[in-house]
C-alpha cells in the first residue's frame, strides 16, 4: 500500500537518501533557476544588485556629509550673528565681559570653520576613492564578464552619483558672507570665507 510509506524528511537529523547517479529520469532534477537562465545571467543579476547597493551606500554617505555641512553652517551663522551684535558696539563702550565673549565667539567660529574644512577634505577623499573603485570595477568587468553583458550592464556615470554632494560642499559655504567691518578682529581665514 502506497499510503503507508513515509515521505523523505528533508533537513531532518536523519540523512536524506539520494538515488545513485545515473538512475532515474533526468526530469527528476529540479533547479531553482528556470531552464533559460544561464550562469552569466545570474552573475549579471548579482552584479546589478551589488552595483545598486554600492550606489545606495555612497548616496547615504553623501547625505550624511551634507547633513553635517548644513549643521555646521547653521551653527557658524548663529555664532556670526551673535558676534556681529558685539562688533556693532563701540569699542570704548564694551565691557571686559563683552570683549571676552567676542574673543570666544571668534575662536568658536574659527574651530567650526576648521571642522568644516576637514569635512570638505573628507568629501574630496571619498570622491577620489569612489573614482578609483569605479576604475577597478571596470577593469574587473572587462577581464571577467563577457562583452555582450558589458553592453547590457553599463555603469552609471559618476557625475549622476556624486553631483549633489559636490555642488553642496564647496570650499566656502553660503553662511560666510564677507565681514566688511572690523576685519582686523578676525583671523584672515574667516574674513576670506
Long-range contacts (C-beta under 8 A, 24 or more apart in sequence): 40-145, 40-146, 40-149, 43-145, 43-149, 44-145, 44-149, 44-152, 44-153, 47-141, 47-145, 47-153, 48-153, 51-153, 51-155, 51-156, 54-133, 55-156, 55-161, 58-130, 58-161, 58-162, 59-161, 61-126, 62-162, 62-164, 62-165, 65-119, 65-122, 65-123, 65-126, 65-165, 65-169, 66-164, 66-165, 66-168, 66-169, 68-119, 69-116, 69-119, 69-168, 69-169, 69-173, 72-112, 72-115, 72-116, 72-119, 72-173, 73-116, 73-173, 73-174, 73-175, 74-175, 75-112, 76-109, 76-112, 76-113, 76-116, 76-173, 76-175, 76-176, 77-175, 79-105, 79-108, 79-109, 79-112, 80-109, 80-175, 80-176, 80-179, 83-109, 84-179, 87-181, 87-182, 87-185, 102-185, 106-185, 106-186, 106-187, 106-190, 109-190, 110-187, 110-189, 110-190, 113-176, 113-189, 113-190, 113-193, 116-173, 117-171, 119-169, 120-169, 120-170, 120-171, 123-165, 123-166, 123-169, 127-162, 127-165, 127-166, 130-158, 130-161, 130-162, 131-158, 134-158
